[in-house]
Amino acid sequence: MDSFIRNDKRIQAYYQTIYEDERQNGTACHDIEHAERVIALMDDLMQQLNVDESYRKDALIAGLLHDIGCVHGKPGHAQRGYEMALEYFESHAIRLTHHDAVLEAIRDHGSSFDSPSLMTRVLILCDKLDLVQSRLAPEGYETYGIRQIQHITAVSIVADETTLMVRFTTAPDFNLEEFTTFTFLDKVFTAITTFAASISREP
């Protein structure tokens, strides 16, 4: 199902429009490559947590569709993405095993850090952690703080029995002092700490 949706011309058109718009305006990308990186983080994390395969596969669909609402701009995109995904599922007669959880994750992925839904919390965490070079739109390379993302080469998550560890791999040019001025980091650390607490791990 995820490959069917990924290859659907309508979904491709949404993300192509987002790609083109963000090359003109904006500091960070919400294109299909971003979605695919989020999916990869989600899949890895949920496998580490031994999440049921059916639930995990549906969660990856939420990851694939979570930013389609950006086709009409970033403000309000989560609610708009929820409405677009709902209409898409209905128009294709798609009914997922965890249908409501997928839609809720898309709708709530912006700020519902303490959601009771594991799917939503996983999506929020992995979305916030996509802080690698290819996330930057052209304007981002010129913007103080966020521009340091160009020197982050990889982000990974390790969840063992007691801790949740997030690893950032950086190039030598990475300036940590400047990066800490990037205000979005508050949301990143909130996502890490609240998710860790929700699965009884130390961050």
C-alpha positions as CSV (number, residue, x, y, z in Angstrom):
1,M,0.0,0.0,0.0
2,D,2.8,2.5,0.8
3,S,4.4,2.0,-2.6
4,F,1.0,2.5,-4.3
5,I,0.5,5.8,-2.5
6,R,4.2,6.8,-3.0
7,N,3.8,6.3,-6.8
8,D,0.4,7.9,-7.1
9,K,0.5,10.8,-9.5
10,R,-1.5,13.0,-7.2
11,I,0.9,12.5,-4.3
12,Q,3.9,13.0,-6.6
13,A,2.4,16.2,-7.9
14,Y,1.8,17.5,-4.3
15,Y,5.4,17.0,-3.4
16,Q,6.7,18.3,-6.7
17,T,4.8,21.5,-6.1
18,I,6.2,21.7,-2.6
19,Y,9.7,21.1,-3.9
20,E,9.4,23.9,-6.5
21,D,7.9,26.4,-4.0
22,E,10.5,25.8,-1.3
23,R,13.3,26.4,-3.8
24,Q,11.9,30.0,-4.0
25,N,10.8,30.6,-0.4
26,G,11.6,29.0,2.9
27,T,14.6,27.7,4.8
28,A,13.7,24.0,5.2
29,C,12.3,21.4,2.8
30,H,9.1,19.5,3.2
31,D,9.5,17.5,0.0
32,I,9.3,13.8,-0.8
33,E,13.0,13.3,0.2
34,H,12.2,14.7,3.7
35,A,9.2,12.4,3.9
36,E,11.4,9.4,3.0
37,R,14.0,10.3,5.5
38,V,11.3,10.6,8.2
39,I,9.9,7.2,7.1
40,A,13.4,5.6,7.4
41,L,13.8,6.9,11.0
42,M,10.3,5.8,11.9
43,D,10.8,2.3,10.5
44,D,14.1,1.8,12.3
45,L,12.8,3.2,15.7
46,M,9.6,1.1,15.6
47,Q,11.6,-2.1,14.7
48,Q,13.8,-1.4,17.7
49,L,10.7,-1.1,19.9
50,N,9.3,-4.3,18.5
51,V,6.1,-2.6,17.2
52,D,3.6,-4.8,15.5
53,E,4.3,-5.0,11.7
54,S,0.8,-4.0,10.7
55,Y,0.9,-0.9,12.9
56,R,4.4,-0.1,11.7
57,K,3.5,-0.2,8.1
58,D,0.4,2.0,8.6
59,A,2.6,4.4,10.6
60,L,4.9,4.7,7.5
61,I,2.0,5.8,5.4
62,A,1.4,8.6,8.0
63,G,5.1,9.5,7.5
64,L,4.7,9.5,3.8
65,L,1.7,11.8,3.8
66,H,2.4,14.0,6.8
67,D,3.5,17.1,4.9
68,I,1.2,17.1,1.8
69,G,-0.6,20.0,3.3
70,C,2.5,22.1,2.6
71,V,1.3,22.2,-1.0
72,H,-0.6,25.3,0.1
73,G,2.1,26.7,2.4
74,K,3.5,25.8,5.8
75,P,1.0,27.6,8.1
76,G,-1.8,25.2,8.9
77,H,-0.3,22.4,6.9
78,A,-0.9,19.7,9.5
79,Q,-4.7,20.2,9.6
80,R,-4.8,20.7,5.9
81,G,-2.8,17.5,5.3
82,Y,-5.2,15.6,7.5
83,E,-8.1,16.8,5.4
84,M,-6.3,16.0,2.1
85,A,-5.3,12.5,3.3
86,L,-8.9,11.8,4.4
87,E,-10.2,12.9,1.0
88,Y,-7.5,10.9,-0.7
89,F,-8.3,7.7,1.2
90,E,-12.0,8.1,0.5
91,S,-11.5,8.8,-3.2
92,H,-9.4,5.6,-3.5
93,A,-11.6,3.5,-1.2
94,I,-8.6,2.9,1.1
95,R,-9.3,1.7,4.6
96,L,-6.2,1.0,6.6
97,T,-6.0,-1.3,9.6
98,H,-5.1,1.6,11.8
99,H,-6.9,4.2,9.7
100,D,-7.9,6.7,12.4
101,A,-4.4,6.6,14.0
102,V,-2.8,7.4,10.6
103,L,-5.1,10.4,10.1
104,E,-4.6,11.6,13.7
105,A,-0.8,11.4,13.3
106,I,-0.9,13.5,10.2
107,R,-3.2,16.1,11.9
108,D,-1.3,16.2,15.2
109,H,2.3,15.9,14.0
110,G,3.1,19.5,14.5
111,S,2.9,19.9,18.3
112,S,1.0,17.1,20.1
113,F,4.2,15.9,21.9
114,D,2.2,14.2,24.7
115,S,-0.3,12.5,22.4
116,P,-1.6,9.1,23.7
117,S,-0.9,7.7,20.2
118,L,2.4,6.0,19.7
119,M,2.1,6.6,16.0
120,T,1.8,10.3,16.5
121,R,4.7,10.5,18.9
122,V,7.0,8.5,16.6
123,L,6.1,10.7,13.7
124,I,6.7,13.9,15.7
125,L,10.1,12.7,16.9
126,C,11.3,11.5,13.5
127,D,10.0,14.6,11.7
128,K,11.8,16.9,14.2
129,L,15.0,14.8,13.9
130,D,15.3,15.2,10.1
131,L,18.1,17.7,10.5
132,V,20.6,16.8,7.7
133,Q,22.1,18.8,4.9
134,S,19.4,17.9,2.3
135,R,16.7,19.3,4.6
136,L,17.9,22.9,3.8
137,A,16.1,25.0,1.2
138,P,18.4,27.5,-0.6
139,E,17.5,30.3,1.9
140,G,18.5,28.1,4.8
141,Y,22.1,28.0,3.7
142,E,22.2,31.8,4.3
143,T,20.2,31.9,7.6
144,Y,22.1,32.1,10.9
145,G,21.6,29.1,13.1
146,I,19.7,26.8,10.8
147,R,22.5,27.0,8.2
148,Q,24.6,24.7,10.5
149,I,22.4,21.8,9.3
150,Q,24.5,21.7,6.2
151,H,27.2,20.2,8.3
152,I,25.1,17.5,9.8
153,T,25.6,14.3,7.8
154,A,23.5,11.8,9.6
155,V,21.0,11.4,12.5
156,S,20.2,8.1,14.1
157,I,18.2,6.8,17.0
158,V,19.2,4.0,19.3
159,A,16.6,2.7,21.8
160,D,17.8,0.1,24.2
161,E,16.2,-1.2,27.4
162,T,16.9,1.9,29.4
163,T,17.8,4.8,27.2
164,L,16.8,6.6,24.0
165,M,19.9,8.0,22.3
166,V,19.9,10.4,19.4
167,R,23.2,10.6,17.5
168,F,24.2,13.5,15.3
169,T,27.1,12.9,12.9
170,T,28.7,16.2,11.9
171,A,31.4,17.5,9.6
172,P,34.4,19.4,11.1
173,D,32.9,22.7,10.0
174,F,29.9,22.3,12.3
175,N,29.5,25.2,14.7
176,L,27.7,24.0,17.8
177,E,27.6,27.4,19.4
178,E,25.8,28.9,16.4
179,F,23.5,25.9,16.1
180,T,22.2,26.3,19.6
181,T,20.7,29.6,18.6
182,F,18.4,27.8,16.2
183,T,15.1,28.2,17.9
184,F,13.6,25.1,16.4
185,L,15.9,23.0,18.7
186,D,13.5,23.6,21.5
187,K,10.9,21.5,19.7
188,V,13.6,18.9,18.9
189,F,14.6,18.4,22.5
190,T,11.0,18.5,23.7
191,A,10.2,15.7,21.2
192,I,13.2,13.7,22.4
193,T,12.5,14.0,26.1
194,T,8.7,13.5,25.9
195,F,9.1,10.5,23.7
196,A,11.7,9.0,25.9
197,A,9.4,9.5,28.9
198,S,6.5,7.9,27.1
199,I,8.4,4.7,26.6
200,S,10.1,4.7,30.0
201,R,13.6,5.5,28.7
202,E,16.2,8.0,29.8
203,P,17.0,10.5,27.0
